[in-house]
Amino acid sequence: MGRDCVDVLDWIEKSVCLSSVEWEGFNKDFGLRERLNFSCGELVCAAFEGGDKKARENVHKCLAAIYNIDFSAVALEKIDVETQPILRDVASVLEKAILDYETGLVAESMLTGYPCGGKEYVKWLKRLISSHKSSVHPVYNDYISEHADADDLAFYLIQESSLDPRFDDILALMQIGLPVDQKLELGQNYWDEMGNGNPDKVHSHLFQSALSSLDISAQRINKEMLPEALVQGSLSACLALSRRHYFKAVGYFGVTEYLAPRRFKHVVKAWRRNGLPEVGVEYHDLHIVIDTQHANGWFNHVVAPLVEKDSAIGRDIALGAAIRLNTSSRYLDQLLKCFEKNREAASV
């Protein structure tokens, strides 16, 4: 980076703890904001044009730090701290870069040639999902199902924590401004995530129970989170937070709902095979059934009506689905490598 550059990740991590007065000064310092914008451009250039893996990881760490604020309740001492002008500036540059990068990896054949009718499109989209290599991946169907021990399951849950704990909030955000039928479908999905009003059955609470069952701390999550899992967290937050990405989000999270049951049944099998506390597996056990229902409702009451209304929307839905499938494939490939490496090390 040049002499006028700022270390964007270091700046964000340090600045989020500062006072309202200090942030007011930052927001008025347009020289600083220009340097930050330039530095973001340099960072994404190194990450996605230069192939710098560390820079790419730092892009997602920057976004993770910003999204941690976006998805957190405000503390009383922070009510006068206005971070949005700068953090949104930073996020907008980084978000465009990650979406451009992921879009560039999507084959055109995954985005074209789809039917214009809603019901036919849903069948086409399901075939697209099921034919992708991440749909039936050996990390679930072989390793987790047949070989994973408690340490493997802990490592797996750490990676999944980039999305699962905030899925209820994502659903809440996606409902904003929707037509009634779509809002009702996502609202029912959201209410299920909220345990249908039972605090002990709220899904984010159940996921935390799974983490607690294996003594997984926040510090360990930060330390052991894979870069490929960070990508999943960044994309899910990015698509949910911005209204203009709603159609992509429909495709992206439609894949999540559709594949969860076939994946989670292997996690449940491994959990019980290892004799782990039953309270820790309730989250995944519940989703084997409920996400089948959610997926059907998602496709029939959200995807199909959108395409029926305007077939051009089908391309954006397919793009979101393709991005989810491709990033999931890279994540699961890396997860399998880590499992196999740990297994080899343990056998020595």
Backbone hydrogen bonds, N-H to C=O, Kabsch-Sander energy under -0.5 kcal/mol:
donor,donor_aa,acceptor,acceptor_aa,energy
5,C,2,G,-1.6
8,V,6,V,-1.2
11,W,7,D,-2.7
12,I,8,V,-2.5
13,E,9,L,-2.5
14,K,10,D,-1.8
15,S,11,W,-2.6
16,V,12,I,-1.9
17,C,14,K,-0.8
18,L,15,S,-2.1
23,W,19,S,-2.2
24,E,20,S,-2.3
25,G,21,V,-1.8
26,F,22,E,-2.0
27,N,23,W,-2.7
28,K,24,E,-1.2
29,D,25,G,-0.8
29,D,26,F,-1.0
30,F,28,K,-1.4
33,R,29,D,-2.1
34,E,30,F,-1.8
35,R,31,G,-2.1
36,L,32,L,-2.7
37,N,33,R,-2.3
38,F,34,E,-2.5
39,S,35,R,-2.6
40,C,36,L,-2.5
41,G,37,N,-2.0
42,E,38,F,-2.1
43,L,39,S,-2.5
44,V,40,C,-2.6
45,C,41,G,-1.8
46,A,42,E,-2.3
47,A,43,L,-2.3
48,F,44,V,-2.8
49,E,44,V,-0.5
49,E,45,C,-1.8
50,G,45,C,-2.2
52,D,46,A,-2.7
53,K,51,G,-0.8
56,R,52,D,-2.2
57,E,53,K,-2.4
58,N,54,K,-2.3
59,V,55,A,-1.9
60,H,56,R,-1.6
61,K,57,E,-2.0
62,C,58,N,-2.5
63,L,59,V,-2.1
64,A,60,H,-2.3
65,A,61,K,-2.0
66,I,62,C,-1.9
67,Y,63,L,-3.2
68,N,64,A,-1.8
69,I,65,A,-0.8
69,I,66,I,-0.7
70,D,66,I,-2.0
71,F,67,Y,-2.4
72,S,69,I,-1.5
78,K,75,A,-2.3
79,I,76,L,-1.3
81,V,78,K,-1.7
82,E,80,D,-0.8
83,T,81,V,-0.9
87,L,83,T,-2.6
88,R,84,Q,-2.8
89,D,85,P,-1.1
90,V,86,I,-2.6
91,A,87,L,-2.9
92,S,88,R,-2.6
93,V,89,D,-1.5
94,L,90,V,-2.2
95,E,91,A,-3.4
96,K,92,S,-1.8
97,A,93,V,-1.7
98,I,94,L,-2.4
99,L,95,E,-2.3
100,D,96,K,-2.6
101,Y,97,A,-2.3
102,E,98,I,-2.5
103,T,99,L,-2.7
104,G,100,D,-2.0
105,L,101,Y,-0.7
105,L,102,E,-0.9
106,V,103,T,-1.4
110,M,107,A,-2.1
111,L,108,E,-1.7
112,T,108,E,-0.7
121,Y,117,G,-2.4
122,V,118,G,-2.1
123,K,119,K,-1.7
124,W,120,E,-2.2
125,L,121,Y,-3.1
126,K,122,V,-2.5
127,R,123,K,-2.0
128,L,124,W,-2.2
129,I,125,L,-2.4
130,S,126,K,-2.8
131,S,127,R,-1.9
132,H,129,I,-1.3
135,S,132,H,-1.8
136,V,132,H,-0.6
137,H,134,S,-0.5
140,Y,137,H,-1.5
141,N,137,H,-2.4
142,D,138,P,-1.6
143,Y,138,P,-2.6
144,I,139,V,-2.5
145,S,140,Y,-1.7
146,E,142,D,-2.7
147,H,142,D,-0.6
147,H,143,Y,-2.9
148,A,143,Y,-1.9
153,L,149,D,-2.2
154,A,150,A,-2.1
155,F,151,D,-2.3
156,Y,152,D,-2.4
157,L,153,L,-2.5
158,I,154,A,-2.0
159,Q,155,F,-1.5
160,E,156,Y,-2.1
161,S,157,L,-1.2
162,S,159,Q,-1.5
163,L,160,E,-1.7
164,D,160,E,-2.0
166,R,163,L,-1.7
167,F,164,D,-1.4
170,I,166,R,-2.2
171,L,167,F,-2.3
172,A,168,D,-1.9
173,L,169,D,-2.4
174,M,170,I,-2.3
175,Q,171,L,-1.0
175,Q,172,A,-0.6
176,I,173,L,-1.3
178,L,175,Q,-1.8
183,K,179,P,-2.6
184,L,180,V,-2.8
185,E,181,D,-1.8
186,L,182,Q,-2.6
187,G,183,K,-2.6
188,Q,184,L,-2.4
189,N,185,E,-2.0
190,Y,186,L,-2.7
191,W,187,G,-2.5
192,D,188,Q,-2.1
193,E,189,N,-2.2
194,M,190,Y,-1.6
195,G,192,D,-1.9
196,N,191,W,-2.8
197,G,194,M,-1.2
198,N,195,G,-1.7
201,K,198,N,-2.0
202,V,199,P,-0.9
203,H,193,E,-3.2
205,H,202,V,-0.5
206,L,202,V,-2.2
207,F,203,H,-2.5
208,Q,204,S,-1.8
209,S,205,H,-1.8
210,A,206,L,-1.6
211,L,207,F,-2.0
212,S,208,Q,-2.8
213,S,209,S,-2.1
214,L,210,A,-0.8
214,L,211,L,-0.9
215,D,212,S,-1.6
216,I,211,L,-2.4
217,S,215,D,-0.7
221,I,217,S,-2.0
222,N,218,A,-2.3
223,K,219,Q,-1.9
224,E,220,R,-2.6
225,M,221,I,-1.4
229,A,226,L,-0.7
230,L,226,L,-1.9
231,V,227,P,-1.6
232,Q,228,E,-1.0
233,G,229,A,-1.8
234,S,230,L,-2.6
235,L,231,V,-2.5
236,S,232,Q,-2.1
237,A,233,G,-1.9
238,C,234,S,-2.7
239,L,235,L,-2.6
240,A,236,S,-1.5
241,L,237,A,-2.4
242,S,238,C,-1.3
243,R,241,L,-0.6
245,H,242,S,-1.4
246,Y,243,R,-1.6
249,A,245,H,-2.6
250,V,246,Y,-2.2
251,G,247,F,-1.6
252,Y,248,K,-3.1
253,F,249,A,-2.9
254,G,250,V,-1.2
255,V,251,G,-1.7
256,T,252,Y,-1.3
257,E,253,F,-2.4
258,Y,254,G,-2.2
259,L,255,V,-2.5
260,A,256,T,-1.6
263,R,259,L,-1.7
264,F,260,A,-3.5
265,K,261,P,-1.5
266,H,263,R,-1.2
267,V,263,R,-1.0
268,V,264,F,-2.6
269,K,265,K,-1.7
270,A,266,H,-2.2
271,W,267,V,-2.6
272,R,268,V,-2.3
273,R,269,K,-2.2
274,N,270,A,-1.7
275,G,272,R,-1.2
276,L,271,W,-2.0
280,G,277,P,-1.5
281,V,278,E,-1.4
282,E,278,E,-0.5
282,E,279,V,-0.6
285,D,281,V,-2.6
286,L,282,E,-2.5
287,H,283,Y,-1.5
288,I,284,H,-1.0
288,I,285,D,-0.6
289,V,285,D,-0.7
289,V,286,L,-0.8
290,I,286,L,-2.4
291,D,287,H,-1.6
292,T,289,V,-0.6
293,Q,289,V,-1.3
294,H,290,I,-2.4
295,A,291,D,-2.6
296,N,292,T,-1.9
297,G,293,Q,-2.4
298,W,294,H,-2.9
299,F,295,A,-2.6
300,N,296,N,-2.6
301,H,297,G,-2.6
302,V,298,W,-1.3
303,V,298,W,-2.3
304,A,299,F,-2.6
306,L,302,V,-1.7
307,V,303,V,-2.1
308,E,304,A,-2.5
309,K,305,P,-2.1
310,D,306,L,-2.1
313,I,310,D,-1.9
314,G,311,S,-1.5
315,R,312,A,-1.1
316,D,312,A,-0.7
317,I,313,I,-2.2
318,A,314,G,-2.4
319,L,315,R,-2.2
320,G,316,D,-2.2
321,A,317,I,-2.3
322,A,318,A,-2.9
323,I,319,L,-2.5
324,R,320,G,-2.0
325,L,321,A,-2.6
326,N,322,A,-2.8
327,T,323,I,-2.5
328,S,324,R,-2.3
329,S,325,L,-2.1
330,R,326,N,-2.0
331,Y,327,T,-2.3
332,L,328,S,-2.9
333,D,329,S,-2.3
334,Q,330,R,-2.0
335,L,331,Y,-2.5
336,L,332,L,-2.4
337,K,333,D,-1.8
338,C,334,Q,-2.2
339,F,335,L,-2.4
340,E,336,L,-2.6
341,K,337,K,-2.3
342,N,338,C,-2.5
343,R,339,F,-2.3
344,E,340,E,-2.2
345,A,341,K,-2.3
346,A,342,N,-2.1
347,S,343,R,-1.2
348,V,344,E,-0.7
348,V,345,A,-0.7
